[in-house]
């Protein structure tokens, strides 16, 4: 994973993406040639969820089908396999590398062709056999990062495609580095001592230097001992242990005009070799002369596991949702209020946030069953600050979350107040700990999504509960809906320092707050923003408890060529008429929520993000309010 540490951080760095390598093989393909076996090859596409192509909303038609999570996702071709001649069961040697983002809904589409015109790059010159589509989240969340999908959509579609992902082997090393100085040059005259700090730079190919790390300042000391820093080797020297490094001692001045105290040119390999030895005292050069030494007190290299390693080893992630039902949301019967359910199907902010964030996290939940709670409502005359809103303690998938949300007012609740988080947080913490204790080797982690419209009325208790929960396998995502002033919420996000409650300090940052209005035009970016910190939070918790990733689970045996098992929690991929078409076209797709009045088998029409009519049939088994992924 790519990672960037602050100059004085000793925290865990897991970064914001991971490079993965995808391999493909197919089984039991349909024969496309009358007199011989096929000559299959695959074309692989990957969507770009960051791109906004066209309108963020569809025009309601036939019940008001509207885009639930993202405006649209344009897919780009990332490569083609070689042609495997004369077989219905090809194993492709060509692999594909791409960046996997935990927080984004990246869609992978694989189209299978039978080569007809040898060497032609025009896909219309070949026979189209069909395709399969899956998300990278489904792939990385699957057992052994291996998924099987049926091949559909071609004139003679049959067989299935097996897709496997593996983290690209790169420099995952980190170093615990403690440096010091000895007898450095004083730049503060006769009556003072310098305030030294270190600046590390790495040499570029053109001989220039790029700053890659800074230490803290040690006041009034010509033989400073700097704090131990945990630094990713990739950041320090891009994985090259022999790459020239320059460590510059600077005398700190409050006006920013820091004075040079000399430098050392070395390499990370030399630093490691010199630890605790005389050669670890490296001469500091100042204006061509030696003025003191840089001392290597500690240089220990180790590897930090990644979220993907935990997931591949069977770690279970679960989602919990809590919804604000305080009176400040407005009457749910009045159009334009925050809880108003549009009969045309237009999702409100609560529905959009649940859909786009839940669709990402459900791929990592083995049973896809989620608790959903409400808070701030009056039930039987009593205000309740944490109550289940589903018909069962847990609901099934994102469709279950949305269905429970739509039906809650039929239970006779009355919106009330105040807005209190403490009880919801306590329940979530208990639930997360219970899941971890029940999981093999405590390989379990939970995420609580709180959707709220206003100011917290129990801030002191909320902070105390978050400080306590920082020791639990839990992350908390808060999404502010509406236009209220959320400035007080920002203090819960520990980006500016750890939360404190009395004499207690949070052991790690577990909160991410995002206002929905900031991403209203692009719900997919909401998911990206809110989930971006989860991988590092998971890894930091696991490491703090000494929990290491388990060995990767064995891959399923596809040698028998058994038909794949459909994923009941995944949104259904539906082939559509209208929009752009043709086997050689780049696939486009977007996701919609099915109106409560729609039934399986009903034909629906919706405007694509590009403005063209797209017609499809509601698939069998799709629940009211379920999510359908449209390919056009």
C-alpha positions, 0 to 999 in steps of 0.5 A: 500500500502507498502510505504517507507519514507526517514528519513526526508520526510514529503511527501505523501507515497502511496508505490509501490504496493497494496494487493488486494483480488479477488473473483469469481462467474460464471453464466450460465455454460454449463452442463458437465454431462448428467444426472446432473448439474455440480460440478464446481471449478476454478483454478486461475493463475497470470502472472509474468511480471518481469520474462523473460522466453526465447527470447525477440524477435520472429522470423518473419514469415508470415508478421513478427509478433513480440512481441510488449511489453514484452518477455513473461509472465509465469503464476503461479497458485495462488490457487483453489476455493472449489467445489460447488456441483450441480450448473451452477451458483456457488458463490465461497467462496474462495478468492485470495490475490495478490499484484497489481502493477499499473505500470505492465501488470499483467494477471489473468487467470481463468480456470473452471472445472467440478469435476469428480474424487472427491478430485483429484488434477490432472486437467486431471481427471476433465472436462475442461469447458473453461477459461477467461483472464483479466489484473489486470489493467482492473479489478482495472480500471473497475466500482466498480472493477468488471469485467465480461468475457465470458468463452471460449476455452472449448469443451462446453464453455458457460456462463461467469465469474464475477471477483471482487477485493477489497483492503485488509484492512490493516494499512493505518494509517499515523501519523503527528509526532513532537518530541523535547528534553528538557535539554538533555545531552551535549556531546560537552564539556564546549565550545560547545553544542551538535547537536542532532537528533533522531533515531527511532527503532522498536523491533523485535520478537527476541528482536533486534531493526530495525531502522525505522525513523530518524529526521533531525539534529538541531545544537547547541541546548540541547532542540531541536524542530524537524520538523513535519514528516509524517510517515506511521504507517506501517513503524514505528511499522508495524501497532501495536500501542503497539509495543515497540519503542526506540527513541535514541538521538544522537549528530551529528559529521561530521566524522560520529562518532555520540555520544549517548545522551540517549534513550526513550523506549515507544510505539506509543500508549503512544506517542499519549496518551501523546501528550500535557500532562505531560506524553508526557515528557518522561525521557531520559535514559543515562547510567542508569540515567535520562538526560533530556526529550523527548517531544511529541509536536504533534502526530496526526493519519490520513489516506491517500487515495490510488490510488485504492480508487480514481479509485474505486470512478470514477476518470478518467485517460487519456493519452497524447503522444508527439513524437520527429520528429527532424532531429537527429532521422535520415531519416525514410527511412533508416533501423536502424534509430529511426523512420524507420518502418520495413515492417516485423513488428519489432517495433522500440523504439518509437513503443515499448515504446508507446505500453508497456506504453499505454497498461497499462494506457488505462485500466484506461481511460473510453473512451480510446481516446488519443491525440497524438502530434508531435514536431520539424517537418517542416510542409508547410515550417514552423517548428511546435513544437506541432501538431496533428499527427492523423486524429482526435484530439484523436485516439482510444486506443493503436492501434490508437496511433500506426496507427497514428504514422505509417502514419504521414510521409504520411502527408508530414512532414519534420523532422527539429528541434530544440528540444523544450518541452515547447509548448507540456507541455503547451498544455498538462497542458491545456488539463489536466486542461480542463479534470479536470474541466469537470469531476465530483468533479474534479476527473480527472488526466492526464499523458503525455508521451514524446518520444525523442531522444536528448538534450532539446534546451529550458531547461530554458523554459521547467523547468519553464513550469514544475514548473507551471504544478506541480500545475496541475493534470498532470504527465510527463513521458519522455522516451529517445530513441536511444543512445544520452547523456541524462544526462541533462534530469536527472535534470528534474526528481525531485528525487534529489530535487524540480525543481526551476525556478527563485524564484518559486519552483515546488510544487511536483515532476511530472517528470519521465525520463527513457532511453529506452536502459536501458530496451530494452531487457524487454519492460515490465520493461520499463512500470514498471519503468516509471509508478512506481511514478504515483500513489504517484503523483496522490494522492499527487496532490489530497490531495494538492487540498483537493480532496477526493475519492468519494464513490465506484461506485455501482457494476453492477447487474449481477443477470439477468445473461446478457451476458457480454459487450466486452471491445472494447479497450482491446487487443483481447485474441486469442486461438492458436494451437501449443506451450504447450496445455492441460486443466491442463497446466499452461497458457502462453501468449504474445502479438504481433502487427498485420502487416498493411497488415494483414486482419481479418481472416488471419492465422498467425504463429509466434515463441513463446518465447520458440521457438515453432510455434504458429498459430492463426487467426487474430480476427474480428475487429482487426485494422491494427497494432492492438495488439493481446494477444496470449494464448498457 
